[in-house]
Amino acid sequence: MKKIICSLIASAIFACAAFAVPTEYNESHKENWSEISYFQVPIYKVLDSKDGYVIIYAKNRVGVGKTVIPKKWAKNSTENPRKLRIQSIGSGKLKPFMTVVQKSGEFNHVILTLPKNKSDPVWGVVDYRKEVEGTDKETLEELDL
């Protein structure tokens, strides 16, 4: 009985291997390359304003850079797809970071990975009486890395 079961299993494996379709995927072919790329930068501080977030980030371990991300990017509509997503960091050793996603070399969307608790030291507040420049932009400028 054991020999019959083993021979059935072996023949099933052989049949699956015989009829399997080989994939033509090869990394050296340009048609297999993705149009989407991304890069991540560590975040030092996120300053919340009424119309956007001021992000202070690390520049290749030498200095800091600053950019503004409008809050309206988080809204999703048919004519304006969502450009901002904020995801939570759990309690652990992961530090806040920003992921900039590009499609065909142009800005597509940004993902902020931050602690949800606004009392965390990474969060700060801009004076709400002051107007923050850059909250009306439609795309993220090239970050100075």
DSSP file with accessible surface (Angstrom, degrees, kcal/mol):
  #  RESIDUE AA STRUCTURE BP1 BP2  ACC     N-H-->O    O-->H-N    N-H-->O    O-->H-N    TCO  KAPPA ALPHA  PHI   PSI    X-CA   Y-CA   Z-CA
    1    1 A M     >        0   0  168      0, 0.0     4,-2.0     0, 0.0     5,-0.2   0.000 360.0 360.0 360.0 -40.6    0.0    0.0    0.0
    2    2 A K  H  >  +     0   0  177      1,-0.2     4,-2.5     2,-0.2     5,-0.2   0.875 360.0  53.2 -64.5 -37.4    2.8    2.4    0.9
    3    3 A K  H  > S+     0   0  184      2,-0.2     4,-2.3     1,-0.2    -1,-0.2   0.885 108.2  50.3 -66.4 -37.1    4.5    1.7   -2.5
    4    4 A I  H  > S+     0   0  100      2,-0.2     4,-2.3     1,-0.2    -2,-0.2   0.935 112.1  46.5 -66.8 -44.9    1.3    2.6   -4.4
    5    5 A I  H  X S+     0   0   84     -4,-2.0     4,-2.4     1,-0.2     5,-0.2   0.929 113.5  49.0 -64.3 -43.0    0.8    5.9   -2.5
    6    6 A C  H  X S+     0   0   85     -4,-2.5     4,-2.5     1,-0.2    -1,-0.2   0.903 111.5  48.9 -64.6 -39.7    4.5    6.8   -3.0
    7    7 A S  H  X S+     0   0   67     -4,-2.3     4,-2.3     2,-0.2    -1,-0.2   0.879 110.7  50.9 -69.2 -35.3    4.3    6.0   -6.7
    8    8 A L  H  X S+     0   0  107     -4,-2.3     4,-2.2     2,-0.2    -2,-0.2   0.920 112.1  46.8 -65.0 -43.0    1.1    8.1   -7.1
    9    9 A I  H  X S+     0   0   97     -4,-2.4     4,-2.4     2,-0.2     5,-0.2   0.929 112.9  49.3 -64.9 -43.1    2.7   11.1   -5.3
   10   10 A A  H  X S+     0   0   59     -4,-2.5     4,-2.4     1,-0.2    -2,-0.2   0.916 112.0  48.0 -64.5 -40.5    5.8   10.8   -7.4
   11   11 A S  H  X S+     0   0   64     -4,-2.3     4,-2.4     2,-0.2    -1,-0.2   0.878 110.5  52.0 -70.0 -33.8    3.8   10.6  -10.7
   12   12 A A  H  X S+     0   0   53     -4,-2.2     4,-2.3     2,-0.2    -2,-0.2   0.920 110.8  47.6 -65.9 -42.6    1.7   13.6   -9.6
   13   13 A I  H  X S+     0   0  113     -4,-2.4     4,-2.3     2,-0.2    -2,-0.2   0.927 112.6  49.2 -63.9 -42.7    4.9   15.6   -8.9
   14   14 A F  H  X S+     0   0  153     -4,-2.4     4,-2.3    -5,-0.2    -2,-0.2   0.916 110.7  50.2 -63.9 -40.7    6.3   14.6  -12.3
   15   15 A A  H  X S+     0   0   40     -4,-2.4     4,-1.9     2,-0.2    -1,-0.2   0.915 110.6  49.5 -65.4 -42.1    3.1   15.5  -14.1
   16   16 A C  H  X S+     0   0   95     -4,-2.3     4,-0.5     1,-0.2    -1,-0.2   0.915 113.1  46.7 -63.0 -41.4    3.0   19.0  -12.5
   17   17 A A  H  < S+     0   0   73     -4,-2.3     3,-0.5     1,-0.2    -2,-0.2   0.866 111.2  52.3 -69.0 -34.6    6.7   19.5  -13.4
   18   18 A A  H  < S+     0   0   63     -4,-2.3    -1,-0.2     1,-0.2    -2,-0.2   0.866 115.3  39.8 -70.7 -34.6    6.1   18.3  -17.0
   19   19 A F  H  < S+     0   0  172     -4,-1.9    -1,-0.2    -5,-0.2    -2,-0.2   0.372  86.3 121.1 -98.1   4.4    3.1   20.7  -17.6
   20   20 A A     <  -     0   0   65     -4,-0.5    -3,-0.0    -3,-0.5    -4,-0.0  -0.432  63.2-127.7 -69.1 141.9    4.5   23.7  -15.8
   21   21 A V        -     0   0  126     -2,-0.1     2,-0.1     1,-0.0    -1,-0.1  -0.801  22.0-128.6 -92.5 121.9    4.9   26.8  -18.0
   22   22 A P        -     0   0   98      0, 0.0     2,-0.3     0, 0.0    -1,-0.0  -0.448  22.5-124.5 -70.1 140.2    8.4   28.3  -17.8
   23   23 A T        -     0   0  122     -2,-0.1     0, 0.0     1,-0.1     0, 0.0  -0.625   6.5-149.5 -84.6 146.7    8.4   32.0  -17.0
   24   24 A E        +     0   0  161     -2,-0.3     2,-0.3     2,-0.0    -1,-0.1   0.046  49.6 137.1-101.1  22.8   10.2   34.3  -19.4
   25   25 A Y        +     0   0  138      3,-0.0     2,-0.3     2,-0.0    -2,-0.1  -0.565  20.0 162.3 -76.1 131.3   11.2   36.7  -16.7
   26   26 A N    >   -     0   0   75     -2,-0.3     3,-1.5     3,-0.1     6,-0.2  -0.950  36.7-142.9-148.6 128.4   14.7   38.1  -16.8
   27   27 A E  T 3  S+     0   0  139     -2,-0.3     5,-0.1     1,-0.3    -1,-0.1   0.746  97.9  66.2 -65.0 -22.5   16.0   41.2  -15.1
   28   28 A S  T 3  S+     0   0   84      4,-0.0     2,-0.5    -3,-0.0    -1,-0.3   0.681  82.2  89.3 -76.9 -13.7   18.2   42.1  -18.0
   29   29 A H  S X  S-     0   0   80     -3,-1.5     3,-1.6     1,-0.1     4,-0.2  -0.719  72.5-145.5 -85.3 127.8   15.2   42.8  -20.2
   30   30 A K  G >  S+     0   0  147     -2,-0.5     3,-1.7     1,-0.3    -1,-0.1   0.808  95.1  66.8 -63.1 -29.5   13.9   46.4  -20.0
   31   31 A E  G 3  S+     0   0  147      1,-0.3    -1,-0.3    -3,-0.0    -4,-0.1   0.708  97.9  55.4 -67.7 -14.5   10.3   45.4  -20.4
   32   32 A N  G <  S+     0   0   49     -3,-1.6    -1,-0.3    -6,-0.2     2,-0.2   0.474  85.7 104.6 -93.6  -3.2   10.5   43.6  -17.0
   33   33 A W  S <  S-     0   0  140     -3,-1.7     2,-0.2    -4,-0.2    -5,-0.0  -0.532  72.2-120.9 -79.3 146.9   11.7   46.7  -15.2
   34   34 A S        -     0   0   95     -2,-0.2    -1,-0.1     2,-0.1    -2,-0.1  -0.547   2.8-145.8 -85.6 149.7    9.2   48.6  -13.0
   35   35 A E  S    S+     0   0  122     -2,-0.2    69,-2.8    69,-0.1    70,-0.5   0.605  78.8  85.6 -84.6 -13.6    8.3   52.2  -13.5
   36   36 A I  E     +A  103   0A  87     67,-0.2     2,-0.3    68,-0.1    67,-0.2  -0.756  51.2 164.4 -97.6 133.0    8.0   52.7   -9.8
   37   37 A S  E     -A  102   0A  55     65,-2.7    65,-3.3    -2,-0.4     2,-0.3  -0.919  10.6-170.1-136.0 164.4   10.9   53.6   -7.5
   38   38 A Y  E     -A  101   0A 154     -2,-0.3     2,-0.3    63,-0.2    63,-0.2  -0.977  10.0-162.0-150.2 161.2   11.2   54.9   -4.0
   39   39 A F  E     -A  100   0A  52     61,-1.6    61,-2.7    -2,-0.3     2,-0.4  -0.980  12.9-144.5-143.0 154.5   13.6   56.3   -1.5
   40   40 A Q  E     -A   99   0A 106     -2,-0.3    59,-0.2    59,-0.2    -2,-0.0  -0.939  11.2-173.0-122.0 142.6   13.4   56.7    2.3
   41   41 A V  E     -A   98   0A   9     57,-2.3    57,-2.9    -2,-0.4     2,-0.1  -0.991  29.8-111.8-131.4 142.1   14.8   59.4    4.5
   42   42 A P  E     -A   97   0A  69      0, 0.0    16,-2.2     0, 0.0     2,-0.5  -0.458  29.3-136.5 -70.2 144.7   14.8   59.5    8.3
   43   43 A I  E     +D   57   0B   9     53,-2.2    14,-0.3    14,-0.2     3,-0.1  -0.885  22.4 179.4-105.1 131.6   12.6   62.2    9.9
   44   44 A Y  E    S+     0   0B 124     12,-2.8     2,-0.3    -2,-0.5    13,-0.2   0.818  70.8   2.4 -92.2 -41.5   13.8   64.2   12.9
   45   45 A K  E     -D   56   0B  73     11,-1.7    11,-2.8     2,-0.0     2,-0.5  -0.999  51.5-157.8-151.1 143.4   10.8   66.4   13.4
   46   46 A V  E     -De  55 123B   0     76,-2.8    78,-2.3    -2,-0.3     2,-0.6  -0.987  14.5-161.4-122.9 116.3    7.2   66.9   12.1
   47   47 A L  E     -De  54 124B  42      7,-3.0     7,-2.9    -2,-0.5     2,-0.4  -0.898  11.7-144.6-102.0 120.9    5.7   70.3   12.7
   48   48 A D  E     +De  53 125B  16     76,-2.7    78,-2.5    -2,-0.6     2,-0.2  -0.698  23.2 173.0 -88.2 127.6    1.9   70.4   12.4
   49   49 A S        -     0   0    4      3,-2.6    79,-0.1    -2,-0.4    78,-0.1  -0.751  47.3 -98.8-121.8 177.7    0.3   73.5   11.0
   50   50 A K  S    S+     0   0  106     -2,-0.2     3,-0.1     1,-0.2    81,-0.1   0.816 120.0  26.3 -71.5 -24.9   -3.3   74.1   10.0
   51   51 A D  S    S-     0   0   71      1,-0.1    20,-2.3    20,-0.1    21,-0.5   0.480 127.3 -10.1-114.9  -5.6   -2.7   73.5    6.3
   52   52 A G  E     - F   0  70B   0     18,-0.3    -3,-2.6    19,-0.2     2,-0.4  -0.976  64.9 -91.1-170.8-177.0    0.2   71.1    6.2
   53   53 A Y  E     -DF  48  69B  29     16,-2.8    16,-2.8    -2,-0.3     2,-0.7  -0.969  23.7-147.0-117.1 131.6    3.1   69.3    7.8
   54   54 A V  E     -DF  47  68B   9     -7,-2.9    -7,-3.0    -2,-0.4     2,-0.5  -0.890  21.5-159.3 -96.6 117.7    6.7   70.8    8.0
   55   55 A I  E     -DF  46  67B   0     12,-3.2    12,-2.0    -2,-0.7     2,-0.6  -0.877  10.8-164.8-104.9 125.0    9.0   67.8    7.8
   56   56 A I  E     +DF  45  66B  43    -11,-2.8   -12,-2.8    -2,-0.5   -11,-1.7  -0.953  24.8 174.4-107.9 118.0   12.6   68.1    9.0
   57   57 A Y  E     -DF  43  65B   5      8,-2.1     8,-2.6    -2,-0.6     2,-0.3  -0.769  32.9 -95.4-126.6 165.9   14.6   65.2    7.6
   58   58 A A  E     - F   0  64B   7    -16,-2.2     2,-0.7    -2,-0.2     6,-0.2  -0.592  26.1-148.3 -83.5 141.8   18.2   63.9    7.5
   59   59 A K    >   -     0   0   48      4,-2.0     3,-3.5    -2,-0.3    86,-0.1  -0.887  68.2 -52.5-112.8  97.6   20.4   64.6    4.5
   60   60 A N  T 3  S-     0   0  121     -2,-0.7    -1,-0.1     1,-0.3     4,-0.1   0.816 103.0 -62.5  42.7  41.5   22.8   61.7    3.9
   61   61 A R  T 3  S+     0   0  239      2,-0.2     2,-0.4     1,-0.1    -1,-0.3   0.608 124.3  96.3  64.7  10.6   24.0   61.9    7.5
   62   62 A V  S <  S-     0   0  117     -3,-3.5    -1,-0.1     1,-0.2     2,-0.1  -0.831  92.1 -39.3-131.4  94.2   25.3   65.5    6.9
   63   63 A G  S    S-     0   0   48     -2,-0.4    -4,-2.0    -5,-0.1     2,-0.3  -0.255  72.0 -79.0  89.7-174.3   22.9   68.1    8.0
   64   64 A V  E     -F   58   0B  83     -6,-0.2     2,-0.3    -3,-0.1    -6,-0.2  -0.912  28.4-155.4-130.5 156.1   19.1   68.5    7.8
   65   65 A G  E     -F   57   0B  10     -8,-2.6    -8,-2.1    -2,-0.3     2,-0.4  -0.839   8.8-146.3-124.6 165.7   16.6   69.4    5.1
   66   66 A K  E     +F   56   0B 149     -2,-0.3     2,-0.3   -10,-0.2   -10,-0.2  -0.998  19.2 165.7-137.4 137.3   13.1   70.8    5.3
   67   67 A T  E     -F   55   0B   3    -12,-2.0   -12,-3.2    -2,-0.4     2,-0.4  -0.966  26.7-131.0-143.9 161.2   10.0   70.4    3.2
   68   68 A V  E     -F   54   0B  14     -2,-0.3   -14,-0.2   -14,-0.2    69,-0.1  -0.949  13.9-166.6-116.6 134.0    6.3   71.1    3.5
   69   69 A I  E     -F   53   0B   0    -16,-2.8   -16,-2.8    -2,-0.4    66,-0.1  -0.979  22.4-129.8-120.3 117.9    3.6   68.5    2.7
   70   70 A P  E >   -F   52   0B   0      0, 0.0     3,-1.0     0, 0.0   -18,-0.3  -0.372   6.5-137.1 -66.6 144.3    0.0   69.9    2.4
   71   71 A K  G >  S+     0   0   58    -20,-2.3     3,-1.8     1,-0.2     4,-0.3   0.768  99.3  72.3 -70.4 -25.0   -2.7   68.1    4.4
   72   72 A K  G >  S+     0   0   89    -21,-0.5     3,-1.2     1,-0.3    -1,-0.2   0.727  81.4  73.2 -65.7 -17.4   -5.0   68.3    1.3
   73   73 A W  G <  S+     0   0    9     -3,-1.0    10,-2.3     1,-0.2    11,-1.4   0.731  86.1  64.9 -66.3 -20.7   -2.9   65.6   -0.3
   74   74 A A  G <  S+     0   0   42     -3,-1.8     2,-0.3     9,-0.2    -1,-0.2   0.671  83.9  91.8 -77.7 -15.0   -4.4   63.0    2.2
   75   75 A K    <   -     0   0  158     -3,-1.2     2,-0.5    -4,-0.3     8,-0.2  -0.615  68.8-145.6 -83.1 141.6   -7.9   63.5    0.7
   76   76 A N        +     0   0  105     -2,-0.3     2,-0.3     6,-0.1    -2,-0.1  -0.894  29.1 151.4-112.0 129.5   -8.8   61.1   -2.1
   77   77 A S        -     0   0   46      3,-1.6     5,-0.1    -2,-0.5    -2,-0.0  -0.939  54.0-104.6-144.8 172.2  -11.0   62.1   -5.1
   78   78 A T  S    S+     0   0  139     -2,-0.3    -1,-0.1     1,-0.2    -2,-0.0   0.890 120.3  38.0 -70.0 -38.5  -11.4   61.0   -8.7
   79   79 A E  S    S+     0   0  139      1,-0.3    -1,-0.2    -3,-0.0    -3,-0.0   0.776 125.9  37.5 -84.6 -25.1   -9.7   64.1  -10.2
   80   80 A N  S    S-     0   0   89      0, 0.0    -3,-1.6     0, 0.0    -1,-0.3  -0.847  80.5-156.2-126.1  96.1   -7.0   64.3   -7.4
   81   81 A P        -     0   0   83      0, 0.0    -6,-0.1     0, 0.0     2,-0.1  -0.287  39.0 -80.4 -68.0 158.5   -5.8   60.9   -6.2
   82   82 A R        +     0   0  123      1,-0.1    -8,-0.2    -8,-0.1    -6,-0.1  -0.342  44.9 175.5 -62.9 130.6   -4.3   60.7   -2.7
   83   83 A K        +     0   0   40    -10,-2.3    27,-2.8    -8,-0.2     2,-0.4   0.444  63.1  58.6-112.3  -7.0   -0.6   61.8   -2.6
   84   84 A L  E     +b  110   0A   3    -11,-1.4     2,-0.4    25,-0.2    27,-0.2  -0.993  53.7 175.4-131.2 131.1   -0.1   61.5    1.2
   85   85 A R  E     -b  111   0A 116     25,-1.9    27,-2.8    -2,-0.4     2,-0.5  -1.000  12.2-159.9-131.4 132.9   -0.5   58.5    3.4
   86   86 A I  E     -b  112   0A  71     -2,-0.4     2,-0.3    25,-0.2    27,-0.2  -0.962  12.7-175.9-113.7 123.5    0.4   58.4    7.1
   87   87 A Q  E     -b  113   0A  65     25,-2.9    27,-2.3    -2,-0.5     2,-0.2  -0.897  23.5-113.0-120.2 154.3    1.0   55.1    8.8
   88   88 A S  E     -b  114   0A  61     -2,-0.3     2,-0.5    25,-0.2    25,-0.0  -0.544  13.2-139.5 -89.6 144.5    1.7   54.4   12.4
   89   89 A I        -     0   0   22     25,-1.4    27,-0.4    -2,-0.2     3,-0.1  -0.874  24.4-136.6 -94.7 131.3    4.9   53.1   14.0
   90   90 A G        -     0   0   59     -2,-0.5     2,-0.6     1,-0.1     4,-0.2  -0.180  40.2 -74.1 -74.9 176.7    4.2   50.5   16.6
   91   91 A S  S    S+     0   0  134      2,-0.1     2,-0.3    24,-0.0    -1,-0.1  -0.647  94.5  83.7 -76.0 118.4    6.1   50.6   19.9
   92   92 A G  S    S-     0   0   65     -2,-0.6    -3,-0.0     2,-0.2     0, 0.0  -0.952  94.9 -59.8 177.3-157.3    9.5   49.3   19.1
   93   93 A K  S    S+     0   0  200     -2,-0.3     2,-0.2     2,-0.1    -2,-0.1   0.442  85.1 119.4 -95.9   0.2   12.9   50.5   17.9
   94   94 A L        -     0   0  104     -4,-0.2    -2,-0.2     1,-0.0     3,-0.1  -0.492  53.6-147.0 -71.0 130.5   11.7   51.7   14.5
   95   95 A K        -     0   0  157     -2,-0.2    -2,-0.1     1,-0.1    18,-0.0  -0.629  28.8 -87.1 -94.5 157.0   12.4   55.4   14.0
   96   96 A P        +     0   0   20      0, 0.0   -53,-2.2     0, 0.0     2,-0.3  -0.309  54.5 170.4 -63.5 143.5   10.2   57.8   12.0
   97   97 A F  E     -AC  42 113A  37     16,-1.6    16,-2.7   -55,-0.3     2,-0.4  -0.974  28.9-131.4-150.9 163.3   10.9   58.0    8.2
   98   98 A M  E     -AC  41 112A   0    -57,-2.9   -57,-2.3    -2,-0.3     2,-0.5  -0.970  14.0-158.0-120.4 132.0    9.5   59.3    5.0
   99   99 A T  E     -AC  40 111A  11     12,-3.0    12,-2.8    -2,-0.4     2,-0.6  -0.956   4.1-162.0-112.1 121.4    9.1   57.3    1.8
  100  100 A V  E     -AC  39 110A   4    -61,-2.7   -61,-1.6    -2,-0.5     2,-0.5  -0.924   8.6-158.2-105.1 120.2    8.9   59.2   -1.5
  101  101 A V  E     -AC  38 109A  13      8,-2.9     7,-2.6    -2,-0.6     8,-1.4  -0.851   8.0-168.9-103.0 130.6    7.5   57.1   -4.3
  102  102 A Q  E     -AC  37 107A  31    -65,-3.3   -65,-2.7    -2,-0.5     2,-0.5  -0.928  10.6-157.2-119.9 143.5    8.2   58.1   -7.9
  103  103 A K  E >  S-AC  36 106A 101      3,-2.8     3,-1.6    -2,-0.4   -67,-0.2  -0.987  83.1 -12.6-121.4 120.8    6.7   56.8  -11.1
  104  104 A S  T 3  S-     0   0   81    -69,-2.8    -1,-0.2    -2,-0.5   -68,-0.1   0.857 130.0 -55.7  56.9  36.5    8.7   57.1  -14.3
  105  105 A G  T 3  S+     0   0   49    -70,-0.5     2,-0.3     1,-0.2    -1,-0.3   0.443 118.2 105.3  81.8   0.1   11.1   59.5  -12.4
  106  106 A E  E <  S- C   0 103A 148     -3,-1.6    -3,-2.8     1,-0.1    -1,-0.2  -0.856  82.2 -88.6-115.0 151.0    8.3   61.9  -11.3
  107  107 A F  E     + C   0 102A  36     -2,-0.3    -5,-0.2    -5,-0.2     3,-0.1  -0.238  46.6 164.6 -57.1 133.4    6.7   62.3   -7.9
  108  108 A N  E     -     0   0A  63     -7,-2.6     2,-0.3     1,-0.4    -6,-0.2   0.722  58.1 -33.8-114.9 -57.8    3.7   60.0   -7.3
  109  109 A H  E     - C   0 101A  51     -8,-1.4    -8,-2.9     2,-0.0    -1,-0.4  -0.976  47.7-129.4-160.6 169.3    3.0   60.0   -3.5
  110  110 A V  E     -bC  84 100A   0    -27,-2.8   -25,-1.9    -2,-0.3     2,-0.5  -0.964  10.5-156.0-128.4 142.6    4.7   60.2   -0.1
  111  111 A I  E     -bC  85  99A  20    -12,-2.8   -12,-3.0    -2,-0.4     2,-0.6  -0.986   5.7-159.7-120.5 122.4    4.3   57.9    2.9
  112  112 A L  E     -bC  86  98A   0    -27,-2.8   -25,-2.9    -2,-0.5     2,-0.7  -0.906   1.8-162.6-101.3 122.2    5.0   59.3    6.4
  113  113 A T  E     +bC  87  97A   4    -16,-2.7   -16,-1.6    -2,-0.6   -25,-0.2  -0.913  32.8 147.1-107.1 106.1    5.7   56.6    9.0
  114  114 A L  E     -b   88   0A   2    -27,-2.3   -25,-1.4    -2,-0.7     2,-0.2  -0.902  54.1 -88.7-136.8 161.3    5.2   58.3   12.3
  115  115 A P        -     0   0   18      0, 0.0   -25,-0.1     0, 0.0     5,-0.1  -0.502  31.2-141.1 -70.5 140.8    4.1   57.6   15.9
  116  116 A K  S    S+     0   0  163    -27,-0.4     2,-0.6    -2,-0.2   -26,-0.1   0.821  79.6  91.2 -71.2 -31.8    0.3   58.2   16.3
  117  117 A N    >   -     0   0  101      1,-0.2     3,-1.8     2,-0.1     6,-0.2  -0.537  65.6-157.4 -70.8 114.9    0.7   59.7   19.7
  118  118 A K  T 3  S+     0   0  108     -2,-0.6    -1,-0.2     1,-0.3    -2,-0.0   0.555  88.0  69.5 -74.3  -4.9    1.2   63.4   19.2
  119  119 A S  T 3  S+     0   0   93      3,-0.0    -1,-0.3     2,-0.0    -2,-0.1   0.482  74.0 113.5 -88.0  -0.6    2.9   63.8   22.5
  120  120 A D  S X  S-     0   0   60     -3,-1.8     3,-1.7     1,-0.1     0, 0.0  -0.384  82.2-115.8 -65.3 146.0    5.9   61.9   21.1
  121  121 A P  T 3  S+     0   0  102      0, 0.0    -1,-0.1     0, 0.0    -3,-0.1   0.707 110.7  68.2 -61.4 -17.6    9.0   64.1   20.8
  122  122 A V  T 3  S+     0   0   10    -77,-0.1   -76,-2.8     2,-0.0     2,-0.3   0.789  89.4  79.1 -72.8 -23.7    9.0   63.8   17.0
  123  123 A W  E <   +e   46   0B  24     -3,-1.7     2,-0.3    -6,-0.2   -76,-0.2  -0.604  55.7 160.9 -87.1 144.6    5.8   65.9   16.8
  124  124 A G  E     -e   47   0B  17    -78,-2.3   -76,-2.7    -2,-0.3     2,-0.4  -0.885  29.5-120.0-147.4 178.8    5.8   69.7   17.2
  125  125 A V  E     -e   48   0B 103    -78,-0.3     2,-0.3    -2,-0.3   -76,-0.2  -0.984   9.6-143.5-132.6 136.6    3.4   72.6   16.3
  126  126 A V        -     0   0   26    -78,-2.5     2,-0.2    -2,-0.4   -76,-0.1  -0.729  46.9 -89.2 -89.1 146.7    3.9   75.6   14.1
  127  127 A D    >   -     0   0   66     -2,-0.3     3,-1.5     1,-0.2    -1,-0.1  -0.383  35.1-142.9 -56.7 122.0    2.2   78.8   15.4
  128  128 A Y  T 3  S+     0   0  103      1,-0.3    -1,-0.2    -2,-0.2   -78,-0.1   0.650  96.5  63.1 -69.5 -13.5   -1.3   78.6   13.9
  129  129 A R  T 3  S+     0   0  213      2,-0.1     2,-0.3     0, 0.0    -1,-0.3   0.702  91.2  81.8 -81.2 -17.0   -1.3   82.4   13.3
  130  130 A K  S <  S-     0   0  139     -3,-1.5     2,-0.5     1,-0.0    -4,-0.0  -0.676  79.9-129.1 -92.0 141.9    1.6   82.1   10.9
  131  131 A E        -     0   0  128     -2,-0.3     2,-0.5   -82,-0.1    -2,-0.1  -0.754  20.1-140.3 -87.6 129.0    1.1   81.1    7.2
  132  132 A V    >   -     0   0   22     -2,-0.5     3,-0.9    -6,-0.1     2,-0.2  -0.788  16.9-127.7 -92.7 127.6    3.4   78.2    6.1
  133  133 A E  T 3  S+     0   0  180     -2,-0.5    -1,-0.0     1,-0.2     0, 0.0  -0.499  87.2  33.4 -72.9 140.8    4.8   78.6    2.6
  134  134 A G  T >  S+     0   0   23     -2,-0.2     3,-0.9   -67,-0.0    -1,-0.2   0.477  73.5 117.6  98.7   4.1    4.3   75.6    0.3
  135  135 A T  T <  S+     0   0   18     -3,-0.9   -63,-0.3     1,-0.2    -2,-0.1   0.539  75.6  55.1 -81.9  -2.0    0.9   74.3    1.5
  136  136 A D  T 3  S+     0   0  121    -66,-0.1    -1,-0.2   -64,-0.0    -3,-0.0   0.322  80.8 119.6-108.6   8.6   -0.6   75.0   -1.9
  137  137 A K    <   -     0   0   38     -3,-0.9     3,-0.1     1,-0.1     0, 0.0  -0.298  52.4-152.1 -76.7 157.8    1.8   73.0   -4.1
  138  138 A E  S    S+     0   0   99      1,-0.2     2,-0.3    -2,-0.0    -1,-0.1   0.574  75.6  30.2-104.3 -15.2    0.7   70.1   -6.2
  139  139 A T  S    S-     0   0   78    -30,-0.0     2,-0.5     0, 0.0    -1,-0.2  -0.979  83.0-105.4-143.9 155.3    3.9   68.0   -6.3
  140  140 A L        -     0   0   11     -2,-0.3   -33,-0.2    -3,-0.1     3,-0.1  -0.704  39.2-129.8 -82.5 125.2    6.8   67.4   -3.9
  141  141 A E        -     0   0   84     -2,-0.5     2,-0.3     1,-0.2    -1,-0.1  -0.190  41.3 -74.4 -67.7 165.8   10.0   69.2   -5.1
  142  142 A E        -     0   0  145      1,-0.1     2,-0.2   -35,-0.0    -1,-0.2  -0.475  55.0-125.5 -61.0 124.8   13.3   67.3   -5.4
  143  143 A L        -     0   0   15     -2,-0.3     2,-1.1    -3,-0.1    -1,-0.1  -0.544  15.8-120.6 -76.6 138.7   14.5   66.8   -1.9
  144  144 A D              0   0  104     -2,-0.2    -1,-0.1     1,-0.2    -3,-0.0  -0.688 360.0 360.0 -80.1 100.7   18.0   68.0   -1.1
  145  145 A L              0   0   70     -2,-1.1    -1,-0.2   -86,-0.1   -83,-0.2   0.498 360.0 360.0-101.0 360.0   19.7   64.9   -0.1
